[in-house]
């Protein structure tokens, strides 16, 4: 059955003049919480980069403070437009909109940003070739939407999706998430290297492996004592980060609802949920997710999001 064309004239206009700010970018409690939760990883990354900088400084012509300082300042590239374009293409797999896509996308985006009092031209609009209904906000200025969303959603529904992503930008979720990921990367790579070394230890003779494990255990015990056990905090970080991420999604929903897009966003959530249900094998019910999987999920379930949006609508009546 062919898809029905979206209604291009269903996006209501907000009467009156709107004060337009440059970006109105800030950082709410979830963005700050995400940064705080990654501090142990960032501290470990600083230690890793410091050791590498000292080693490279001794072997090469560049002094270690310069190498270390370049990495510390490298996070600013997240907001550099050419670097953002590279991230959009290479990391997120996005592309520029076609002229037809650009026309419809920009019309809806201008209305959404005008309602929010934000300069829409400050952001870069991208397309992801995907069959799902989804969108993304990343770095300082990236807003991406799937080609399927652009083809099938009405203008008002598309506005609700874009208003949600704008909420991630104005509340600081997008840049905080990417900065946390970047500055935690050296620690994550070091951890993977340690796991690889642990795998190689199994091939050592029993006596040599016992010596290495004993030394490593003694070092770990000393670090745990010196840090009052805080060295084990990163083990709980993934669960806390996922909880903060789920909260940030609800806050972005609140942002869209505050701009008047709650009914449209609820319709999109219902539509995508029904599509996922019908895509399952007939006669086979959903298996309940395990507790660990739910705790590590970065997005709330559809029913939770719908409940919060419905509560917002009832409060406005």
C-alpha positions as CSV (number, residue, x, y, z in Angstrom):
1,X,0.0,0.0,0.0
2,X,1.6,3.3,-1.0
3,X,2.4,5.9,1.6
4,X,0.0,8.9,1.8
5,X,1.7,12.2,1.1
6,X,2.2,14.4,4.1
7,X,0.0,17.5,4.6
8,X,2.3,20.4,4.0
9,X,-0.2,23.0,5.3
10,X,-1.1,21.7,8.7
11,X,1.6,23.6,10.7
12,X,-0.2,26.3,12.7
13,X,1.4,29.7,13.0
14,X,2.0,31.5,16.2
15,X,0.5,35.0,16.1
16,X,2.5,38.1,17.2
17,X,6.1,39.0,17.1
18,X,8.8,36.6,18.4
19,X,12.1,37.8,19.9
20,X,14.9,35.8,18.2
21,X,18.0,35.1,20.2
22,X,21.2,33.8,18.7
23,X,21.0,30.2,20.0
24,X,19.7,30.2,23.6
25,X,22.1,27.4,24.4
26,X,22.4,26.5,28.0
27,X,23.0,23.5,30.2
28,X,20.2,22.0,32.3
29,X,20.7,19.6,35.2
30,X,20.8,16.5,33.0
31,X,23.6,18.0,30.8
32,X,25.6,18.9,33.9
33,X,24.8,15.5,35.4
34,X,26.2,13.8,32.3
35,X,29.4,15.8,32.5
36,X,29.7,15.1,36.2
37,X,29.2,11.4,35.8
38,X,32.0,11.2,33.2
39,X,34.5,13.0,35.5
40,X,36.1,9.7,36.6
41,X,36.6,8.7,33.0
42,X,37.9,12.1,32.1
43,X,40.4,12.0,35.0
44,X,41.6,8.6,33.8
45,X,41.9,10.0,30.3
46,X,44.0,12.9,31.6
47,X,46.3,10.4,33.3
48,X,46.6,8.3,30.1
49,X,47.2,11.3,27.8
50,X,49.7,12.7,30.3
51,X,51.8,9.5,30.3
52,X,51.6,9.3,26.5
53,X,52.6,12.9,26.2
54,X,55.6,12.5,28.4
55,X,56.7,9.4,26.5
56,X,56.3,11.1,23.1
57,X,58.0,14.3,24.4
58,X,61.1,12.3,25.3
59,X,61.1,10.5,21.9
60,X,60.2,13.4,19.6
61,X,60.9,17.0,19.1
62,X,57.7,18.4,20.6
63,X,57.6,19.1,24.4
64,X,55.0,17.2,26.4
65,X,53.1,20.2,27.6
66,X,52.3,21.1,24.0
67,X,51.0,17.6,23.3
68,X,49.0,17.5,26.5
69,X,47.6,21.0,26.0
70,X,46.5,20.3,22.4
71,X,44.5,17.3,23.6
72,X,42.9,19.3,26.4
73,X,41.8,22.1,24.0
74,X,40.7,19.7,21.3
75,X,37.2,19.5,22.6
76,X,36.6,23.0,21.2
77,X,36.6,21.4,17.7
78,X,33.1,20.0,18.6
79,X,31.8,23.5,17.8
80,X,33.9,24.2,14.8
81,X,31.7,24.1,11.7
82,X,34.1,22.2,9.3
83,X,34.7,19.6,12.0
84,X,31.0,19.3,12.6
85,X,30.4,18.7,8.9
86,X,33.1,15.9,9.1
87,X,31.4,14.4,12.1
88,X,28.0,14.5,10.4
89,X,29.3,12.7,7.4
90,X,31.8,10.2,8.8
91,X,30.6,9.5,12.3
92,X,26.8,9.9,12.0
93,X,26.4,8.9,8.4
94,X,24.4,12.0,7.4
95,X,24.1,13.7,4.1
96,X,23.0,17.1,2.8
97,X,19.2,17.4,1.9
98,X,18.1,17.5,-1.7
99,X,16.6,20.8,-2.8
100,X,13.1,19.3,-2.3
101,X,13.9,18.0,1.1
102,X,15.7,21.2,2.1
103,X,12.6,23.3,1.2
104,X,10.2,21.4,3.4
105,X,12.7,20.8,6.2
106,X,13.7,24.5,6.4
107,X,10.1,25.7,6.3
108,X,9.2,23.5,9.3
109,X,12.5,24.3,11.1
110,X,11.9,28.0,10.8
111,X,8.5,27.7,12.4
112,X,9.8,25.6,15.3
113,X,12.8,27.9,16.0
114,X,10.6,31.0,15.7
115,X,8.3,29.6,18.4
116,X,11.3,28.9,20.6
117,X,12.9,32.3,19.9
118,X,16.0,30.8,18.4
119,X,17.9,31.8,15.2
120,X,17.3,28.7,13.1
121,X,20.1,29.6,10.6
122,X,22.6,28.9,13.4
123,X,22.1,25.2,12.9
124,X,22.9,22.7,10.2
125,X,20.2,20.5,8.8
126,X,21.1,17.0,7.7
127,X,19.3,13.8,6.4
128,X,19.9,10.2,7.4
129,X,18.9,7.6,4.9
130,X,16.8,5.3,7.1
131,X,13.4,3.6,7.1
132,X,12.7,4.5,10.7
133,X,11.1,7.6,12.2
134,X,13.9,9.3,14.0
135,X,16.0,12.4,14.4
136,X,19.2,13.5,16.2
137,X,20.9,16.5,17.7
138,X,24.7,16.4,18.0
139,X,27.7,18.6,18.6
140,X,26.9,22.3,18.7
141,X,24.8,22.8,15.6
142,X,23.9,19.4,13.9
143,X,20.2,18.5,13.5
144,X,19.5,15.4,11.5
145,X,16.2,13.7,10.5
146,X,15.6,10.5,8.7
147,X,14.4,10.5,5.1
148,X,11.5,8.3,6.1
149,X,10.3,10.9,8.7
150,X,10.5,13.6,6.0
151,X,8.4,11.5,3.6
152,X,5.7,10.3,5.9
153,X,5.2,12.8,8.7
154,X,2.9,15.7,8.4
155,X,4.4,19.1,8.8
156,X,3.1,19.4,12.4
157,X,4.4,16.0,13.3
158,X,7.8,16.8,11.8
159,X,7.7,20.0,13.8
160,X,7.2,18.0,17.0
161,X,10.2,15.8,16.2
162,X,12.4,18.9,15.3
163,X,11.2,20.7,18.5
164,X,12.4,17.7,20.5
165,X,15.9,17.9,18.9
166,X,16.0,21.6,19.4
167,X,15.4,21.0,23.1
168,X,18.5,18.8,23.2
169,X,20.5,21.7,21.8
170,X,19.1,24.5,23.9
171,X,19.3,22.5,27.1
172,X,22.9,21.4,26.4
173,X,22.4,17.7,26.0
174,X,24.0,17.5,22.5
175,X,27.3,19.2,23.2
176,X,27.6,17.7,26.7
177,X,27.1,14.2,25.4
178,X,29.7,14.6,22.6
179,X,32.3,16.3,24.9
180,X,31.9,13.5,27.5
181,X,32.4,10.9,24.8
182,X,35.5,12.6,23.4
183,X,37.3,13.2,26.7
184,X,36.5,9.7,28.0
185,X,37.8,8.1,24.9
186,X,41.5,7.6,25.9
187,X,40.4,5.9,29.2
188,X,38.0,3.6,27.3
189,X,40.8,2.7,24.8
190,X,43.2,2.1,27.7
191,X,40.6,-0.2,29.3
192,X,40.2,-2.2,26.1
193,X,44.0,-2.5,26.0
194,X,44.1,-3.8,29.5
195,X,41.4,-6.4,28.7
196,X,43.4,-7.5,25.7
197,X,46.5,-7.9,27.9
198,X,44.4,-9.9,30.4
199,X,43.5,-12.2,27.5
200,X,47.1,-12.6,26.6
201,X,48.0,-13.4,30.2
202,X,46.1,-16.7,29.8
203,X,48.8,-17.8,27.4
204,X,51.7,-17.2,29.8
205,X,53.0,-20.0,32.0
206,X,51.2,-20.4,35.3
207,X,54.0,-19.0,37.4
208,X,54.5,-15.9,35.3
209,X,50.8,-15.2,35.1
210,X,50.5,-15.5,38.9
211,X,53.3,-13.0,39.4
212,X,51.7,-10.5,37.0
213,X,48.2,-10.9,38.5
214,X,49.6,-10.5,42.0
215,X,51.4,-7.3,41.1
216,X,48.3,-5.9,39.3
217,X,46.1,-6.9,42.3
218,X,48.5,-5.1,44.7
219,X,48.5,-1.9,42.5
220,X,44.7,-2.0,42.3
221,X,44.3,-2.5,46.1
222,X,46.7,0.5,46.7
223,X,44.7,2.7,44.3
224,X,41.4,1.7,45.9
225,X,42.8,2.5,49.3
226,X,44.2,5.9,48.2
227,X,41.0,6.9,46.5
228,X,38.6,5.6,49.2
229,X,37.2,3.2,46.7
230,X,36.3,5.8,44.1
231,X,38.4,4.0,41.5
232,X,35.5,1.5,41.2
233,X,33.0,4.3,40.5
234,X,33.3,4.0,36.7
235,X,31.8,0.5,37.0
236,X,28.5,2.1,38.0
237,X,28.8,5.0,35.6
238,X,27.1,3.3,32.6
239,X,23.9,2.7,34.6
240,X,23.9,6.3,35.9
241,X,24.6,7.8,32.5
242,X,21.8,5.8,31.0
243,X,19.4,7.1,33.7
244,X,20.5,10.7,33.0
245,X,20.1,10.1,29.3
246,X,16.5,8.9,29.8
247,X,15.7,12.0,31.8
248,X,17.2,14.2,29.1
249,X,14.8,12.6,26.5
250,X,11.9,13.4,28.7
251,X,13.1,17.0,29.1
252,X,13.4,17.3,25.3
253,X,9.8,16.1,25.1
254,X,8.8,18.8,27.6
255,X,10.6,21.4,25.4
256,X,8.5,20.2,22.4
257,X,5.3,20.2,24.4
258,X,6.1,23.7,25.7
259,X,6.2,24.9,22.0
260,X,2.7,23.4,21.4
261,X,3.8,20.1,19.8
262,X,2.7,17.6,22.4
263,X,-0.2,16.1,20.4
264,X,1.9,15.8,17.3
265,X,4.8,14.2,19.1
266,X,2.4,11.8,20.8
267,X,1.1,10.8,17.4
268,X,4.6,10.2,16.1
269,X,5.4,8.0,19.1
270,X,2.2,6.0,18.6
271,X,2.9,5.6,14.9
272,X,6.5,4.4,15.4
273,X,5.4,2.0,18.3
274,X,2.8,0.4,16.1
275,X,5.3,0.1,13.2
276,X,7.7,-1.8,15.5
277,X,4.9,-4.1,16.7
278,X,3.8,-5.0,13.2
279,X,7.4,-5.6,12.2
280,X,7.7,-8.5,14.6
281,X,7.2,-12.1,13.5
282,X,3.5,-13.1,13.5
283,X,2.6,-15.3,16.4
284,X,5.7,-14.4,18.4
285,X,5.2,-12.1,21.3
286,X,7.8,-9.6,22.6
287,X,10.3,-11.1,25.0
288,X,10.5,-9.1,28.2
289,X,13.7,-7.2,28.4
290,X,16.1,-8.1,31.2
291,X,16.6,-5.8,34.1
292,X,20.2,-5.0,33.0
293,X,19.1,-4.1,29.4
294,X,16.4,-1.7,30.8
295,X,18.9,-0.1,33.1
296,X,21.3,0.5,30.2
297,X,18.7,1.8,27.8
298,X,19.4,5.4,26.9
299,X,15.7,6.1,25.9
300,X,12.6,5.8,28.0
301,X,10.0,3.3,26.8
302,X,7.2,4.8,24.6
303,X,4.5,4.4,27.4
304,X,6.6,6.5,29.8
305,X,7.1,9.3,27.2
306,X,3.4,9.3,26.3
307,X,2.4,9.5,30.0
308,X,4.6,12.5,30.5
309,X,3.3,14.2,27.4
310,X,-0.3,13.5,28.4
311,X,0.4,14.9,31.9
312,X,1.8,18.1,30.3
313,X,-1.3,18.5,28.2
314,X,-3.6,18.1,31.2
315,X,-1.7,20.7,33.1
316,X,-2.2,23.2,30.3
317,X,-6.0,22.7,30.2
